[in-house]
């Protein structure tokens, strides 16, 4: 049986996090922040340790890094994020790992539009579970988790078809 799902929008200094029940109900969403300015393994571990959860997660859903042809991307920054991803994979090593690229889960839709759509799907209780100081990263983590549940066939997260003709 599927257990707790954790979806993450990874970063070197902050990660958006969303914790879900097996039925696709949002339990908690927040932005985990790591202190310090270094890079490399010590920074990766600090970031992962800032996500204060038991490692008993059944599924870890992570946004994968993506290089865009039309944007200038610093390869060092992407490599740093892969270090965070590796540290997350190690921390939650008992979890089934799932990854989605941004183009998969949100296409080219602007963040603000994606976040408003997500808010419209959440119950009042779920909206209360989003910490007040949560940044856009937490909303991206919610979006990544919602996409995972949509792919699994969870009714709440299925795309709505327009009835306009």
C-alpha positions, -999 to 999 in steps of 0.1 A, spaced: 0 0 0 11 35 -8 22 55 22 33 91 28 44 111 -3 69 140 -1 72 163 -31 102 187 -34 112 216 -55 149 215 -48 173 243 -42 207 248 -27 195 273 0 158 266 1 135 238 -10 98 238 -14 83 208 3 48 193 3 38 163 24 8 142 12 -14 114 24 -17 84 1 -50 96 -13 -36 129 -26 -46 151 3 -21 178 12 -10 175 48 16 202 50 35 225 26 65 247 36 98 262 25 128 246 41 157 269 44 194 261 50 218 285 66 252 292 52 267 304 20 290 276 10 287 251 -19 294 215 -23 287 185 0 285 205 32 258 228 17 239 198 3 238 181 37 227 214 54 198 217 29 186 182 34 189 184 72 167 216 70 139 193 58 129 181 93 110 149 86 114 113 94 130 94 66 100 71 66 86 84 33 71 59 8 75 81 -23 98 110 -29 88 131 -59 114 156 -70 116 182 -97 144 172 -121 168 198 -134 163 209 -170 185 229 -194 166 253 -216 180 261 -251 168 297 -250 181 305 -215 216 310 -203 221 285 -175 250 283 -151 262 247 -153 278 250 -118 244 259 -103 228 228 -119 256 206 -107 250 220 -72 214 210 -74 222 175 -85 242 173 -53 211 183 -33 191 157 -53 217 130 -44 216 139 -7 178 138 -7 179 104 -24 203 92 3 183 107 32 150 91 20 167 60 7 137 37 15 114 58 -7 104 51 -43 119 79 -63 100 98 -90 112 128 -109 95 152 -133 110 180 -154 93 214 -152 82 211 -188 63 179 -178 44 191 -148 37 227 -156 45 230 -193 51 267 -202 24 280 -178 35 310 -157 40 302 -120 13 326 -109 -13 308 -131 -1 274 -119 -3 285 -82 -38 299 -86 -50 267 -103 -36 247 -74 -52 269 -48 -86 264 -65 -82 226 -61 -72 226 -24 -98 223 3 -99 250 31 -81 226 54 -54 220 28 -50 257 22 -45 261 60 -17 235 58 4 258 36 27 277 60 22 314 59 59 320 51 59 294 22 75 308 -9 68 300 -46 90 270 -41 65 254 -18 37 260 -43 59 244 -70 63 214 -46 25 213 -44 23 213 -82 49 186 -85 30 164 -60 -4 172 -77 11 161 -110 23 128 -94 -12 121 -81 -27 130 -115 -4 105 -132 -15 79 -106 -52 86 -115 -63 104 -83 -96 119 -93 -91 153 -74 -60 160 -95 -73 150 -130 -74 178 -156 -108 194 -159 -122 196 -194 -139 228 -204 -176 224 -211 -177 256 -232 -184 251 -269 
